[in-house]
Amino acid sequence: MAGVRRDGNVLIKVQDNGRGMSPDIQEQIFTPFFTTKKAGSGVGLTLSKQIMLLHKGNLFVESSEGKGSTFILQFPS
């Protein structure tokens, strides 16, 4: 986890070293009820992004298959 200031925002990056996501999955992960998990509901990331947007922030993902993913929470400063 790391935090930085950039362009009037505070960015918090949370990174893993998992298997990463394909571009197709990345395009869908914030879509309501989309899940790749057998027991998933597909609402967690959707709600997280909506909460960030309500606070004038944002939530992004950067991912490479085989290299893990980084979720970036952008807060206005």
mmCIF file of the N, C-alpha and C atoms, coordinates in Angstrom:
data_MODEL
# 
_entry.id   MODEL 
# 
loop_
_atom_site.group_PDB 
_atom_site.id 
_atom_site.type_symbol 
_atom_site.label_atom_id 
_atom_site.label_alt_id 
_atom_site.label_comp_id 
_atom_site.label_asym_id 
_atom_site.label_entity_id 
_atom_site.label_seq_id 
_atom_site.pdbx_PDB_ins_code 
_atom_site.Cartn_x 
_atom_site.Cartn_y 
_atom_site.Cartn_z 
_atom_site.occupancy 
_atom_site.B_iso_or_equiv 
_atom_site.pdbx_formal_charge 
_atom_site.auth_seq_id 
_atom_site.auth_comp_id 
_atom_site.auth_asym_id 
_atom_site.auth_atom_id 
_atom_site.pdbx_PDB_model_num 
ATOM 1   N N  . MET A 1 1  ? 0.857   -1.164  0.000   1.00 0.00 ? 1  MET A N  1 
ATOM 2   C CA . MET A 1 1  ? 0.000   0.000   0.000   1.00 0.00 ? 1  MET A CA 1 
ATOM 3   C C  . MET A 1 1  ? 0.903   1.226   0.000   1.00 0.00 ? 1  MET A C  1 
ATOM 4   N N  . ALA A 1 2  ? 0.500   2.232   -0.785  1.00 0.00 ? 2  ALA A N  1 
ATOM 5   C CA . ALA A 1 2  ? 1.268   3.472   -0.865  1.00 0.00 ? 2  ALA A CA 1 
ATOM 6   C C  . ALA A 1 2  ? 0.315   4.628   -1.115  1.00 0.00 ? 2  ALA A C  1 
ATOM 7   N N  . GLY A 1 3  ? 0.710   5.799   -0.657  1.00 0.00 ? 3  GLY A N  1 
ATOM 8   C CA . GLY A 1 3  ? -0.079  6.996   -0.896  1.00 0.00 ? 3  GLY A CA 1 
ATOM 9   C C  . GLY A 1 3  ? 0.787   8.080   -1.511  1.00 0.00 ? 3  GLY A C  1 
ATOM 10  N N  . VAL A 1 4  ? 0.233   8.821   -2.467  1.00 0.00 ? 4  VAL A N  1 
ATOM 11  C CA . VAL A 1 4  ? 0.957   9.912   -3.112  1.00 0.00 ? 4  VAL A CA 1 
ATOM 12  C C  . VAL A 1 4  ? -0.011  11.056  -3.405  1.00 0.00 ? 4  VAL A C  1 
ATOM 13  N N  . ARG A 1 5  ? 0.529   12.267  -3.535  1.00 0.00 ? 5  ARG A N  1 
ATOM 14  C CA . ARG A 1 5  ? -0.256  13.422  -3.983  1.00 0.00 ? 5  ARG A CA 1 
ATOM 15  C C  . ARG A 1 5  ? 0.055   13.639  -5.454  1.00 0.00 ? 5  ARG A C  1 
ATOM 16  N N  . ARG A 1 6  ? -1.003  13.845  -6.258  1.00 0.00 ? 6  ARG A N  1 
ATOM 17  C CA . ARG A 1 6  ? -0.806  14.084  -7.688  1.00 0.00 ? 6  ARG A CA 1 
ATOM 18  C C  . ARG A 1 6  ? -1.962  14.912  -8.231  1.00 0.00 ? 6  ARG A C  1 
ATOM 19  N N  . ASP A 1 7  ? -1.628  16.002  -8.899  1.00 0.00 ? 7  ASP A N  1 
ATOM 20  C CA . ASP A 1 7  ? -2.618  16.840  -9.590  1.00 0.00 ? 7  ASP A CA 1 
ATOM 21  C C  . ASP A 1 7  ? -3.796  17.228  -8.700  1.00 0.00 ? 7  ASP A C  1 
ATOM 22  N N  . GLY A 1 8  ? -3.521  17.631  -7.475  1.00 0.00 ? 8  GLY A N  1 
ATOM 23  C CA . GLY A 1 8  ? -4.582  18.060  -6.578  1.00 0.00 ? 8  GLY A CA 1 
ATOM 24  C C  . GLY A 1 8  ? -5.386  16.935  -5.960  1.00 0.00 ? 8  GLY A C  1 
ATOM 25  N N  . ASN A 1 9  ? -4.898  15.715  -6.069  1.00 0.00 ? 9  ASN A N  1 
ATOM 26  C CA . ASN A 1 9  ? -5.581  14.551  -5.499  1.00 0.00 ? 9  ASN A CA 1 
ATOM 27  C C  . ASN A 1 9  ? -4.623  13.767  -4.616  1.00 0.00 ? 9  ASN A C  1 
ATOM 28  N N  . VAL A 1 10 ? -5.192  12.977  -3.741  1.00 0.00 ? 10 VAL A N  1 
ATOM 29  C CA . VAL A 1 10 ? -4.423  12.002  -2.971  1.00 0.00 ? 10 VAL A CA 1 
ATOM 30  C C  . VAL A 1 10 ? -4.781  10.633  -3.525  1.00 0.00 ? 10 VAL A C  1 
ATOM 31  N N  . LEU A 1 11 ? -3.763  9.876   -3.913  1.00 0.00 ? 11 LEU A N  1 
ATOM 32  C CA . LEU A 1 11 ? -3.970  8.531   -4.447  1.00 0.00 ? 11 LEU A CA 1 
ATOM 33  C C  . LEU A 1 11 ? -3.464  7.512   -3.448  1.00 0.00 ? 11 LEU A C  1 
ATOM 34  N N  . ILE A 1 12 ? -4.289  6.536   -3.150  1.00 0.00 ? 12 ILE A N  1 
ATOM 35  C CA . ILE A 1 12 ? -3.881  5.409   -2.316  1.00 0.00 ? 12 ILE A CA 1 
ATOM 36  C C  . ILE A 1 12 ? -3.911  4.181   -3.200  1.00 0.00 ? 12 ILE A C  1 
ATOM 37  N N  . LYS A 1 13 ? -2.765  3.513   -3.280  1.00 0.00 ? 13 LYS A N  1 
ATOM 38  C CA . LYS A 1 13 ? -2.634  2.339   -4.140  1.00 0.00 ? 13 LYS A CA 1 
ATOM 39  C C  . LYS A 1 13 ? -2.504  1.093   -3.279  1.00 0.00 ? 13 LYS A C  1 
ATOM 40  N N  . VAL A 1 14 ? -3.340  0.108   -3.577  1.00 0.00 ? 14 VAL A N  1 
ATOM 41  C CA . VAL A 1 14 ? -3.308  -1.178  -2.882  1.00 0.00 ? 14 VAL A CA 1 
ATOM 42  C C  . VAL A 1 14 ? -2.982  -2.229  -3.938  1.00 0.00 ? 14 VAL A C  1 
ATOM 43  N N  . GLN A 1 15 ? -1.842  -2.898  -3.757  1.00 0.00 ? 15 GLN A N  1 
ATOM 44  C CA . GLN A 1 15 ? -1.332  -3.811  -4.775  1.00 0.00 ? 15 GLN A CA 1 
ATOM 45  C C  . GLN A 1 15 ? -1.228  -5.229  -4.226  1.00 0.00 ? 15 GLN A C  1 
ATOM 46  N N  . ASP A 1 16 ? -1.518  -6.199  -5.106  1.00 0.00 ? 16 ASP A N  1 
ATOM 47  C CA . ASP A 1 16 ? -1.311  -7.598  -4.737  1.00 0.00 ? 16 ASP A CA 1 
ATOM 48  C C  . ASP A 1 16 ? -0.350  -8.232  -5.736  1.00 0.00 ? 16 ASP A C  1 
ATOM 49  N N  . ASN A 1 17 ? 0.019   -9.451  -5.456  1.00 0.00 ? 17 ASN A N  1 
ATOM 50  C CA . ASN A 1 17 ? 0.896   -10.183 -6.375  1.00 0.00 ? 17 ASN A CA 1 
ATOM 51  C C  . ASN A 1 17 ? 0.200   -11.454 -6.850  1.00 0.00 ? 17 ASN A C  1 
ATOM 52  N N  . GLY A 1 18 ? -1.114  -11.351 -7.027  1.00 0.00 ? 18 GLY A N  1 
ATOM 53  C CA . GLY A 1 18 ? -1.924  -12.484 -7.477  1.00 0.00 ? 18 GLY A CA 1 
ATOM 54  C C  . GLY A 1 18 ? -1.768  -12.736 -8.964  1.00 0.00 ? 18 GLY A C  1 
ATOM 55  N N  . ARG A 1 19 ? -2.772  -13.368 -9.539  1.00 0.00 ? 19 ARG A N  1 
ATOM 56  C CA . ARG A 1 19 ? -2.682  -13.773 -10.942 1.00 0.00 ? 19 ARG A CA 1 
ATOM 57  C C  . ARG A 1 19 ? -3.083  -12.682 -11.923 1.00 0.00 ? 19 ARG A C  1 
ATOM 58  N N  . GLY A 1 20 ? -3.582  -11.560 -11.447 1.00 0.00 ? 20 GLY A N  1 
ATOM 59  C CA . GLY A 1 20 ? -3.963  -10.464 -12.324 1.00 0.00 ? 20 GLY A CA 1 
ATOM 60  C C  . GLY A 1 20 ? -5.270  -10.725 -13.048 1.00 0.00 ? 20 GLY A C  1 
ATOM 61  N N  . MET A 1 21 ? -5.661  -9.762  -13.882 1.00 0.00 ? 21 MET A N  1 
ATOM 62  C CA . MET A 1 21 ? -6.932  -9.859  -14.609 1.00 0.00 ? 21 MET A CA 1 
ATOM 63  C C  . MET A 1 21 ? -6.702  -9.565  -16.082 1.00 0.00 ? 21 MET A C  1 
ATOM 64  N N  . SER A 1 22 ? -7.492  -10.212 -16.904 1.00 0.00 ? 22 SER A N  1 
ATOM 65  C CA . SER A 1 22 ? -7.454  -9.932  -18.339 1.00 0.00 ? 22 SER A CA 1 
ATOM 66  C C  . SER A 1 22 ? -8.104  -8.574  -18.594 1.00 0.00 ? 22 SER A C  1 
ATOM 67  N N  . PRO A 1 23 ? -7.814  -7.951  -19.734 1.00 0.00 ? 23 PRO A N  1 
ATOM 68  C CA . PRO A 1 23 ? -8.484  -6.689  -20.066 1.00 0.00 ? 23 PRO A CA 1 
ATOM 69  C C  . PRO A 1 23 ? -10.011 -6.821  -20.091 1.00 0.00 ? 23 PRO A C  1 
ATOM 70  N N  . ASP A 1 24 ? -10.534 -7.958  -20.541 1.00 0.00 ? 24 ASP A N  1 
ATOM 71  C CA . ASP A 1 24 ? -11.989 -8.166  -20.561 1.00 0.00 ? 24 ASP A CA 1 
ATOM 72  C C  . ASP A 1 24 ? -12.581 -8.105  -19.158 1.00 0.00 ? 24 ASP A C  1 
ATOM 73  N N  . ILE A 1 25 ? -11.921 -8.741  -18.212 1.00 0.00 ? 25 ILE A N  1 
ATOM 74  C CA . ILE A 1 25 ? -12.392 -8.731  -16.822 1.00 0.00 ? 25 ILE A CA 1 
ATOM 75  C C  . ILE A 1 25 ? -12.292 -7.315  -16.256 1.00 0.00 ? 25 ILE A C  1 
ATOM 76  N N  . GLN A 1 26 ? -11.175 -6.636  -16.516 1.00 0.00 ? 26 GLN A N  1 
ATOM 77  C CA . GLN A 1 26 ? -10.990 -5.276  -16.003 1.00 0.00 ? 26 GLN A CA 1 
ATOM 78  C C  . GLN A 1 26 ? -12.107 -4.342  -16.457 1.00 0.00 ? 26 GLN A C  1 
ATOM 79  N N  . GLU A 1 27 ? -12.584 -4.517  -17.670 1.00 0.00 ? 27 GLU A N  1 
ATOM 80  C CA . GLU A 1 27 ? -13.662 -3.669  -18.191 1.00 0.00 ? 27 GLU A CA 1 
ATOM 81  C C  . GLU A 1 27 ? -14.988 -3.897  -17.467 1.00 0.00 ? 27 GLU A C  1 
ATOM 82  N N  . GLN A 1 28 ? -15.144 -5.049  -16.818 1.00 0.00 ? 28 GLN A N  1 
ATOM 83  C CA . GLN A 1 28 ? -16.430 -5.416  -16.219 1.00 0.00 ? 28 GLN A CA 1 
ATOM 84  C C  . GLN A 1 28 ? -16.472 -5.364  -14.699 1.00 0.00 ? 28 GLN A C  1 
ATOM 85  N N  . ILE A 1 29 ? -15.326 -5.254  -14.036 1.00 0.00 ? 29 ILE A N  1 
ATOM 86  C CA . ILE A 1 29 ? -15.326 -5.462  -12.583 1.00 0.00 ? 29 ILE A CA 1 
ATOM 87  C C  . ILE A 1 29 ? -16.147 -4.461  -11.785 1.00 0.00 ? 29 ILE A C  1 
ATOM 88  N N  . PHE A 1 30 ? -16.409 -3.276  -12.332 1.00 0.00 ? 30 PHE A N  1 
ATOM 89  C CA . PHE A 1 30 ? -17.226 -2.304  -11.610 1.00 0.00 ? 30 PHE A CA 1 
ATOM 90  C C  . PHE A 1 30 ? -18.690 -2.351  -12.038 1.00 0.00 ? 30 PHE A C  1 
ATOM 91  N N  . THR A 1 31 ? -19.052 -3.308  -12.876 1.00 0.00 ? 31 THR A N  1 
ATOM 92  C CA . THR A 1 31 ? -20.426 -3.492  -13.336 1.00 0.00 ? 31 THR A CA 1 
ATOM 93  C C  . THR A 1 31 ? -21.224 -4.221  -12.254 1.00 0.00 ? 31 THR A C  1 
ATOM 94  N N  . PRO A 1 32 ? -22.408 -3.716  -11.891 1.00 0.00 ? 32 PRO A N  1 
ATOM 95  C CA . PRO A 1 32 ? -23.204 -4.385  -10.857 1.00 0.00 ? 32 PRO A CA 1 
ATOM 96  C C  . PRO A 1 32 ? -23.462 -5.855  -11.186 1.00 0.00 ? 32 PRO A C  1 
ATOM 97  N N  . PHE A 1 33 ? -23.268 -6.683  -10.195 1.00 0.00 ? 33 PHE A N  1 
ATOM 98  C CA . PHE A 1 33 ? -23.535 -8.124  -10.209 1.00 0.00 ? 33 PHE A CA 1 
ATOM 99  C C  . PHE A 1 33 ? -22.575 -8.930  -11.073 1.00 0.00 ? 33 PHE A C  1 
ATOM 100 N N  . PHE A 1 34 ? -21.524 -8.300  -11.592 1.00 0.00 ? 34 PHE A N  1 
ATOM 101 C CA . PHE A 1 34 ? -20.503 -9.068  -12.307 1.00 0.00 ? 34 PHE A CA 1 
ATOM 102 C C  . PHE A 1 34 ? -19.581 -9.709  -11.276 1.00 0.00 ? 34 PHE A C  1 
ATOM 103 N N  . THR A 1 35 ? -19.322 -10.994 -11.433 1.00 0.00 ? 35 THR A N  1 
ATOM 104 C CA . THR A 1 35 ? -18.400 -11.685 -10.543 1.00 0.00 ? 35 THR A CA 1 
ATOM 105 C C  . THR A 1 35 ? -17.712 -12.821 -11.278 1.00 0.00 ? 35 THR A C  1 
ATOM 106 N N  . THR A 1 36 ? -16.521 -13.133 -10.824 1.00 0.00 ? 36 THR A N  1 
ATOM 107 C CA . THR A 1 36 ? -15.807 -14.312 -11.325 1.00 0.00 ? 36 THR A CA 1 
ATOM 108 C C  . THR A 1 36 ? -15.739 -15.373 -10.233 1.00 0.00 ? 36 THR A C  1 
ATOM 109 N N  . LYS A 1 37 ? -16.322 -15.070 -9.089  1.00 0.00 ? 37 LYS A N  1 
ATOM 110 C CA . LYS A 1 37 ? -16.281 -15.975 -7.935  1.00 0.00 ? 37 LYS A CA 1 
ATOM 111 C C  . LYS A 1 37 ? -17.547 -16.821 -7.864  1.00 0.00 ? 37 LYS A C  1 
ATOM 112 N N  . LYS A 1 38 ? -17.377 -18.063 -7.496  1.00 0.00 ? 38 LYS A N  1 
ATOM 113 C CA . LYS A 1 38 ? -18.515 -18.977 -7.392  1.00 0.00 ? 38 LYS A CA 1 
ATOM 114 C C  . LYS A 1 38 ? -19.545 -18.487 -6.371  1.00 0.00 ? 38 LYS A C  1 
ATOM 115 N N  . ALA A 1 39 ? -19.063 -17.952 -5.256  1.00 0.00 ? 39 ALA A N  1 
ATOM 116 C CA . ALA A 1 39 ? -19.975 -17.500 -4.208  1.00 0.00 ? 39 ALA A CA 1 
ATOM 117 C C  . ALA A 1 39 ? -20.044 -15.971 -4.132  1.00 0.00 ? 39 ALA A C  1 
ATOM 118 N N  . GLY A 1 40 ? -19.601 -15.281 -5.171  1.00 0.00 ? 40 GLY A N  1 
ATOM 119 C CA . GLY A 1 40 ? -19.603 -13.821 -5.155  1.00 0.00 ? 40 GLY A CA 1 
ATOM 120 C C  . GLY A 1 40 ? -20.954 -13.238 -5.528  1.00 0.00 ? 40 GLY A C  1 
ATOM 121 N N  . SER A 1 41 ? -21.208 -12.027 -5.043  1.00 0.00 ? 41 SER A N  1 
ATOM 122 C CA . SER A 1 41 ? -22.465 -11.347 -5.383  1.00 0.00 ? 41 SER A CA 1 
ATOM 123 C C  . SER A 1 41 ? -22.268 -10.268 -6.444  1.00 0.00 ? 41 SER A C  1 
ATOM 124 N N  . GLY A 1 42 ? -21.034 -9.813  -6.633  1.00 0.00 ? 42 GLY A N  1 
ATOM 125 C CA . GLY A 1 42 ? -20.773 -8.801  -7.643  1.00 0.00 ? 42 GLY A CA 1 
ATOM 126 C C  . GLY A 1 42 ? -21.199 -7.398  -7.263  1.00 0.00 ? 42 GLY A C  1 
ATOM 127 N N  . VAL A 1 43 ? -21.289 -7.115  -5.964  1.00 0.00 ? 43 VAL A N  1 
ATOM 128 C CA . VAL A 1 43 ? -21.690 -5.768  -5.555  1.00 0.00 ? 43 VAL A CA 1 
ATOM 129 C C  . VAL A 1 43 ? -20.576 -4.992  -4.849  1.00 0.00 ? 43 VAL A C  1 
ATOM 130 N N  . GLY A 1 44 ? -19.567 -5.651  -4.351  1.00 0.00 ? 44 GLY A N  1 
ATOM 131 C CA . GLY A 1 44 ? -18.526 -4.990  -3.557  1.00 0.00 ? 44 GLY A CA 1 
ATOM 132 C C  . GLY A 1 44 ? -17.787 -3.884  -4.283  1.00 0.00 ? 44 GLY A C  1 
ATOM 133 N N  . LEU A 1 45 ? -17.228 -4.184  -5.440  1.00 0.00 ? 45 LEU A N  1 
ATOM 134 C CA . LEU A 1 45 ? -16.482 -3.167  -6.179  1.00 0.00 ? 45 LEU A CA 1 
ATOM 135 C C  . LEU A 1 45 ? -17.400 -2.096  -6.753  1.00 0.00 ? 45 LEU A C  1 
ATOM 136 N N  . THR A 1 46 ? -18.608 -2.490  -7.136  1.00 0.00 ? 46 THR A N  1 
ATOM 137 C CA . THR A 1 46 ? -19.581 -1.516  -7.633  1.00 0.00 ? 46 THR A CA 1 
ATOM 138 C C  . THR A 1 46 ? -19.903 -0.493  -6.546  1.00 0.00 ? 46 THR A C  1 
ATOM 139 N N  . LEU A 1 47 ? -20.189 -0.972  -5.339  1.00 0.00 ? 47 LEU A N  1 
ATOM 140 C CA . LEU A 1 47 ? -20.501 -0.066  -4.228  1.00 0.00 ? 47 LEU A CA 1 
ATOM 141 C C  . LEU A 1 47 ? -19.299 0.789   -3.860  1.00 0.00 ? 47 LEU A C  1 
ATOM 142 N N  . SER A 1 48 ? -18.125 0.189   -3.851  1.00 0.00 ? 48 SER A N  1 
ATOM 143 C CA . SER A 1 48 ? -16.910 0.940   -3.519  1.00 0.00 ? 48 SER A CA 1 
ATOM 144 C C  . SER A 1 48 ? -16.697 2.095   -4.487  1.00 0.00 ? 48 SER A C  1 
ATOM 145 N N  . LYS A 1 49 ? -16.855 1.834   -5.770  1.00 0.00 ? 49 LYS A N  1 
ATOM 146 C CA . LYS A 1 49 ? -16.682 2.893   -6.773  1.00 0.00 ? 49 LYS A CA 1 
ATOM 147 C C  . LYS A 1 49 ? -17.751 3.971   -6.611  1.00 0.00 ? 49 LYS A C  1 
ATOM 148 N N  . GLN A 1 50 ? -18.999 3.580   -6.372  1.00 0.00 ? 50 GLN A N  1 
ATOM 149 C CA . GLN A 1 50 ? -20.075 4.556   -6.192  1.00 0.00 ? 50 GLN A CA 1 
ATOM 150 C C  . GLN A 1 50 ? -19.825 5.444   -4.976  1.00 0.00 ? 50 GLN A C  1 
ATOM 151 N N  . ILE A 1 51 ? -19.333 4.869   -3.899  1.00 0.00 ? 51 ILE A N  1 
ATOM 152 C CA . ILE A 1 51 ? -19.018 5.657   -2.700  1.00 0.00 ? 51 ILE A CA 1 
ATOM 153 C C  . ILE A 1 51 ? -17.922 6.668   -3.014  1.00 0.00 ? 51 ILE A C  1 
ATOM 154 N N  . MET A 1 52 ? -16.888 6.226   -3.722  1.00 0.00 ? 52 MET A N  1 
ATOM 155 C CA . MET A 1 52 ? -15.807 7.142   -4.096  1.00 0.00 ? 52 MET A CA 1 
ATOM 156 C C  . MET A 1 52 ? -16.342 8.282   -4.969  1.00 0.00 ? 52 MET A C  1 
ATOM 157 N N  . LEU A 1 53 ? -17.186 7.959   -5.944  1.00 0.00 ? 53 LEU A N  1 
ATOM 158 C CA . LEU A 1 53 ? -17.744 8.987   -6.832  1.00 0.00 ? 53 LEU A CA 1 
ATOM 159 C C  . LEU A 1 53 ? -18.616 9.983   -6.065  1.00 0.00 ? 53 LEU A C  1 
ATOM 160 N N  . LEU A 1 54 ? -19.384 9.495   -5.082  1.00 0.00 ? 54 LEU A N  1 
ATOM 161 C CA . LEU A 1 54 ? -20.222 10.384  -4.269  1.00 0.00 ? 54 LEU A CA 1 
ATOM 162 C C  . LEU A 1 54 ? -19.393 11.393  -3.479  1.00 0.00 ? 54 LEU A C  1 
ATOM 163 N N  . HIS A 1 55 ? -18.156 11.022  -3.180  1.00 0.00 ? 55 HIS A N  1 
ATOM 164 C CA . HIS A 1 55 ? -17.250 11.903  -2.434  1.00 0.00 ? 55 HIS A CA 1 
ATOM 165 C C  . HIS A 1 55 ? -16.282 12.631  -3.362  1.00 0.00 ? 55 HIS A C  1 
ATOM 166 N N  . LYS A 1 56 ? -16.646 12.701  -4.642  1.00 0.00 ? 56 LYS A N  1 
ATOM 167 C CA . LYS A 1 56 ? -15.858 13.387  -5.666  1.00 0.00 ? 56 LYS A CA 1 
ATOM 168 C C  . LYS A 1 56 ? -14.484 12.757  -5.875  1.00 0.00 ? 56 LYS A C  1 
ATOM 169 N N  . GLY A 1 57 ? -14.400 11.467  -5.610  1.00 0.00 ? 57 GLY A N  1 
ATOM 170 C CA . GLY A 1 57 ? -13.181 10.715  -5.860  1.00 0.00 ? 57 GLY A CA 1 
ATOM 171 C C  . GLY A 1 57 ? -13.420 9.712   -6.972  1.00 0.00 ? 57 GLY A C  1 
ATOM 172 N N  . ASN A 1 58 ? -12.574 8.692   -7.010  1.00 0.00 ? 58 ASN A N  1 
ATOM 173 C CA . ASN A 1 58 ? -12.740 7.644   -8.013  1.00 0.00 ? 58 ASN A CA 1 
ATOM 174 C C  . ASN A 1 58 ? -11.994 6.397   -7.567  1.00 0.00 ? 58 ASN A C  1 
ATOM 175 N N  . LEU A 1 59 ? -12.261 5.310   -8.244  1.00 0.00 ? 59 LEU A N  1 
ATOM 176 C CA . LEU A 1 59 ? -11.612 4.029   -7.985  1.00 0.00 ? 59 LEU A CA 1 
ATOM 177 C C  . LEU A 1 59 ? -11.243 3.431   -9.326  1.00 0.00 ? 59 LEU A C  1 
ATOM 178 N N  . PHE A 1 60 ? -9.975  3.070   -9.459  1.00 0.00 ? 60 PHE A N  1 
ATOM 179 C CA . PHE A 1 60 ? -9.459  2.515   -10.703 1.00 0.00 ? 60 PHE A CA 1 
ATOM 180 C C  . PHE A 1 60 ? -8.752  1.197   -10.426 1.00 0.00 ? 60 PHE A C  1 
ATOM 181 N N  . VAL A 1 61 ? -8.520  0.439   -11.481 1.00 0.00 ? 61 VAL A N  1 
ATOM 182 C CA . VAL A 1 61 ? -7.712  -0.766  -11.372 1.00 0.00 ? 61 VAL A CA 1 
ATOM 183 C C  . VAL A 1 61 ? -6.692  -0.777  -12.498 1.00 0.00 ? 61 VAL A C  1 
ATOM 184 N N  . GLU A 1 62 ? -5.498  -1.250  -12.176 1.00 0.00 ? 62 GLU A N  1 
ATOM 185 C CA . GLU A 1 62 ? -4.464  -1.550  -13.159 1.00 0.00 ? 62 GLU A CA 1 
ATOM 186 C C  . GLU A 1 62 ? -4.084  -2.998  -12.912 1.00 0.00 ? 62 GLU A C  1 
ATOM 187 N N  . SER A 1 63 ? -4.034  -3.800  -13.955 1.00 0.00 ? 63 SER A N  1 
ATOM 188 C CA . SER A 1 63 ? -3.758  -5.216  -13.760 1.00 0.00 ? 63 SER A CA 1 
ATOM 189 C C  . SER A 1 63 ? -3.084  -5.796  -14.994 1.00 0.00 ? 63 SER A C  1 
ATOM 190 N N  . SER A 1 64 ? -2.207  -6.752  -14.751 1.00 0.00 ? 64 SER A N  1 
ATOM 191 C CA . SER A 1 64 ? -1.559  -7.507  -15.821 1.00 0.00 ? 64 SER A CA 1 
ATOM 192 C C  . SER A 1 64 ? -1.667  -8.979  -15.473 1.00 0.00 ? 64 SER A C  1 
ATOM 193 N N  . GLU A 1 65 ? -2.119  -9.765  -16.423 1.00 0.00 ? 65 GLU A N  1 
ATOM 194 C CA . GLU A 1 65 ? -2.238  -11.199 -16.172 1.00 0.00 ? 65 GLU A CA 1 
ATOM 195 C C  . GLU A 1 65 ? -0.876  -11.766 -15.782 1.00 0.00 ? 65 GLU A C  1 
ATOM 196 N N  . GLY A 1 66 ? -0.886  -12.547 -14.702 1.00 0.00 ? 66 GLY A N  1 
ATOM 197 C CA . GLY A 1 66 ? 0.338   -13.160 -14.207 1.00 0.00 ? 66 GLY A CA 1 
ATOM 198 C C  . GLY A 1 66 ? 1.186   -12.260 -13.329 1.00 0.00 ? 66 GLY A C  1 
ATOM 199 N N  . LYS A 1 67 ? 0.777   -10.998 -13.153 1.00 0.00 ? 67 LYS A N  1 
ATOM 200 C CA . LYS A 1 67 ? 1.594   -10.056 -12.386 1.00 0.00 ? 67 LYS A CA 1 
ATOM 201 C C  . LYS A 1 67 ? 0.852   -9.380  -11.244 1.00 0.00 ? 67 LYS A C  1 
ATOM 202 N N  . GLY A 1 68 ? -0.429  -9.607  -11.096 1.00 0.00 ? 68 GLY A N  1 
ATOM 203 C CA . GLY A 1 68 ? -1.183  -8.997  -10.010 1.00 0.00 ? 68 GLY A CA 1 
ATOM 204 C C  . GLY A 1 68 ? -1.951  -7.762  -10.423 1.00 0.00 ? 68 GLY A C  1 
ATOM 205 N N  . SER A 1 69 ? -2.584  -7.140  -9.430  1.00 0.00 ? 69 SER A N  1 
ATOM 206 C CA . SER A 1 69 ? -3.458  -5.989  -9.666  1.00 0.00 ? 69 SER A CA 1 
ATOM 207 C C  . SER A 1 69 ? -3.160  -4.884  -8.666  1.00 0.00 ? 69 SER A C  1 
ATOM 208 N N  . THR A 1 70 ? -3.438  -3.664  -9.078  1.00 0.00 ? 70 THR A N  1 
ATOM 209 C CA . THR A 1 70 ? -3.335  -2.503  -8.202  1.00 0.00 ? 70 THR A CA 1 
ATOM 210 C C  . THR A 1 70 ? -4.657  -1.752  -8.267  1.00 0.00 ? 70 THR A C  1 
ATOM 211 N N  . PHE A 1 71 ? -5.275  -1.546  -7.122  1.00 0.00 ? 71 PHE A N  1 
ATOM 212 C CA . PHE A 1 71 ? -6.473  -0.723  -7.034  1.00 0.00 ? 71 PHE A CA 1 
ATOM 213 C C  . PHE A 1 71 ? -6.042  0.647   -6.531  1.00 0.00 ? 71 PHE A C  1 
ATOM 214 N N  . ILE A 1 72 ? -6.542  1.685   -7.202  1.00 0.00 ? 72 ILE A N  1 
ATOM 215 C CA . ILE A 1 72 ? -6.150  3.052   -6.887  1.00 0.00 ? 72 ILE A CA 1 
ATOM 216 C C  . ILE A 1 72 ? -7.387  3.823   -6.442  1.00 0.00 ? 72 ILE A C  1 
ATOM 217 N N  . LEU A 1 73 ? -7.352  4.300   -5.206  1.00 0.00 ? 73 LEU A N  1 
ATOM 218 C CA . LEU A 1 73 ? -8.421  5.140   -4.671  1.00 0.00 ? 73 LEU A CA 1 
ATOM 219 C C  . LEU A 1 73 ? -7.968  6.579   -4.816  1.00 0.00 ? 73 LEU A C  1 
ATOM 220 N N  . GLN A 1 74 ? -8.741  7.383   -5.518  1.00 0.00 ? 74 GLN A N  1 
ATOM 221 C CA . GLN A 1 74 ? -8.406  8.782   -5.766  1.00 0.00 ? 74 GLN A CA 1 
ATOM 222 C C  . GLN A 1 74 ? -9.331  9.669   -4.940  1.00 0.00 ? 74 GLN A C  1 
ATOM 223 N N  . PHE A 1 75 ? -8.730  10.433  -4.022  1.00 0.00 ? 75 PHE A N  1 
ATOM 224 C CA . PHE A 1 75 ? -9.469  11.359  -3.171  1.00 0.00 ? 75 PHE A CA 1 
ATOM 225 C C  . PHE A 1 75 ? -9.105  12.786  -3.552  1.00 0.00 ? 75 PHE A C  1 
ATOM 226 N N  . PRO A 1 76 ? -10.085 13.687  -3.634  1.00 0.00 ? 76 PRO A N  1 
ATOM 227 C CA . PRO A 1 76 ? -9.730  15.088  -3.866  1.00 0.00 ? 76 PRO A CA 1 
ATOM 228 C C  . PRO A 1 76 ? -9.062  15.647  -2.614  1.00 0.00 ? 76 PRO A C  1 
ATOM 229 N N  . SER A 1 77 ? -8.062  16.504  -2.819  1.00 0.00 ? 77 SER A N  1 
ATOM 230 C CA . SER A 1 77 ? -7.406  17.075  -1.629  1.00 0.00 ? 77 SER A CA 1 
ATOM 231 C C  . SER A 1 77 ? -7.911  18.471  -1.337  1.00 0.00 ? 77 SER A C  1 
# 
